[in-house]
């Protein structure tokens, strides 16, 4: 499949089929804009998710600290060793879960959201620039073409 830039260059050079190529380019640009909107929604929602996970991990850390303190008090008083052991195991599991959630959110941010944002800001903006340049060249071409047709009509008369 040809890229938008390749299609634009064939139309600008005059090797395209006129209006048919213009329609294809307009359709491609429309799909590009739809993709941009979808990708922006993905990055916005993903960033919200990462922030929510971060907040939940902070709350989990507060709970984890409270559990550790209680477990330490039970161990210090030697009241119920089996309860202290069970609580210690629960503390370890909760700590592991919180670490995994934190790592998952960080990886989501680093491996998906940041590259998508880069793609949106660099590559898709380049598509907009190419489309603007195409529209400008197309407008110039149509203006010159209209003048040529007028001159041709006048010379025939």
C-alpha positions in Angstrom: 0.0 0.0 0.0 1.4 3.4 -0.9 1.9 6.0 1.7 0.1 9.3 1.9 3.3 11.1 0.9 3.7 8.8 -2.2 0.1 9.4 -3.3 0.5 13.2 -2.8 3.7 13.2 -4.8 2.1 11.5 -7.8 -0.8 13.9 -7.8 1.5 16.9 -7.5 3.7 15.7 -10.3 0.7 15.3 -12.5 0.9 11.5 -12.9 -2.2 10.9 -10.8 -5.6 10.7 -12.3 -6.9 14.1 -11.2 -10.0 14.0 -9.1 -9.9 10.3 -8.4 -6.5 10.7 -6.8 -7.7 13.8 -4.9 -10.6 11.7 -3.5 -8.3 8.9 -2.4 -6.0 11.4 -0.7 -8.9 13.0 1.1 -10.1 9.6 2.2 -6.6 8.7 3.4 -6.3 11.9 5.3 -9.7 11.3 6.9 -8.6 7.9 8.0 -5.4 9.4 9.4 -7.4 11.9 11.4 -9.7 9.1 12.7 -6.6 7.2 13.7 -5.2 10.2 15.4 -8.5 10.6 17.5 -8.5 6.9 18.5 -4.8 7.0 19.4 -5.2 10.1 21.5 -8.2 8.5 23.3 -6.0 5.4 24.0 -3.2 7.5 25.4 -5.6 9.7 27.5 -7.3 6.6 28.9 -4.0 4.8 29.5 -2.6 7.8 31.3 -5.7 7.9 33.6 -5.3 4.2 34.3 -1.6 4.6 35.2 -2.5 7.5 37.5 -5.3 5.5 39.1 -2.9 2.5 39.7 -0.4 4.9 41.2 -3.0 6.2 43.6 -4.1 2.7 44.5 -0.5 1.6 45.1 -0.1 4.6 47.5 -3.2 3.5 49.4 -2.0 -0.1 49.4 1.4 1.1 50.8 -0.5 2.8 53.7 -2.4 -0.4 54.3 0.8 -2.4 54.1 2.6 -0.2 56.6 -0.3 -0.6 59.0 -0.2 -4.4 58.6 3.6 -4.4 59.2 3.2 -2.3 62.3 0.5 -4.6 63.7 2.5 -7.7 62.8 5.6 -6.3 64.5 3.5 -5.5 67.7 2.2 -9.0 67.7 5.7 -10.4 67.4 7.1 -8.1 70.1 4.4 -9.1 72.6 4.6 -12.7 71.5 0.8 -13.0 71.9 -0.1 -15.2 69.0 2.8 -16.4 66.9 0.6 -18.2 64.3 -1.4 -15.0 63.7 1.8 -13.0 63.4 3.2 -15.5 60.9 -0.1 -15.4 58.9 0.0 -11.7 59.0 3.6 -11.6 58.0 2.8 -13.8 55.0 -0.1 -11.6 54.0 2.2 -8.6 54.2 4.7 -10.2 51.9 2.0 -11.1 49.4 0.5 -7.6 49.5 4.0 -6.1 49.0 4.6 -8.4 46.0 1.2 -7.4 44.5 1.9 -3.7 44.9 5.3 -4.0 43.3 3.8 -5.9 40.4 1.1 -3.3 39.9 3.6 -0.5 40.1 5.9 -2.3 37.5 2.9 -3.0 35.2 1.9 0.7 35.2 5.4 1.8 34.6 5.8 -0.7 31.7 2.5 0.4 30.2 3.7 4.0 30.3 7.1 3.2 28.9 6.3 0.6 26.3 2.9 1.7 25.0 1.8 5.2 26.0 5.1 7.1 25.4 5.7 5.6 21.9 2.1 6.3 21.0 2.4 9.9 22.1 5.6 10.2 20.1 3.9 8.8 17.0 1.0 11.2 17.4 3.2 14.2 17.9 5.8 13.5 15.2 4.4 11.1 12.5 0.8 12.1 12.5 1.6 15.8 12.6 3.9 15.2 9.6 0.8 13.8 7.8 -1.1 17.0 8.6 1.8 19.1 7.2 1.9 17.1 4.0 -1.8 17.4 3.6 -1.6 21.2 4.1 1.2 21.4 1.5 -0.9 19.2 -0.9 -3.9 21.4 -0.5 -1.8 24.5 -1.2 -0.3 22.9 -4.3 -3.7 21.6 -5.4 -5.2 25.1 -5.0 -2.4 26.6 -7.0 -2.8 24.0 -9.7 -6.5 24.5 -10.0 -6.0 28.3 -10.2 -3.4 28.0 -13.0 -5.6 25.4 -14.7 -8.6 27.7 -14.7 -6.5 30.5 -16.1 -5.2 28.3 -18.9 -8.7 27.2 -19.7 -9.9 30.8 -19.8 -6.9 31.8 -22.0 -7.6 28.8 -24.3 -11.3 29.7 -24.6 -10.4 33.3 -25.4 -7.9 32.3 -28.1 -10.5 30.1 -29.7 -12.9 33.0 -30.0 
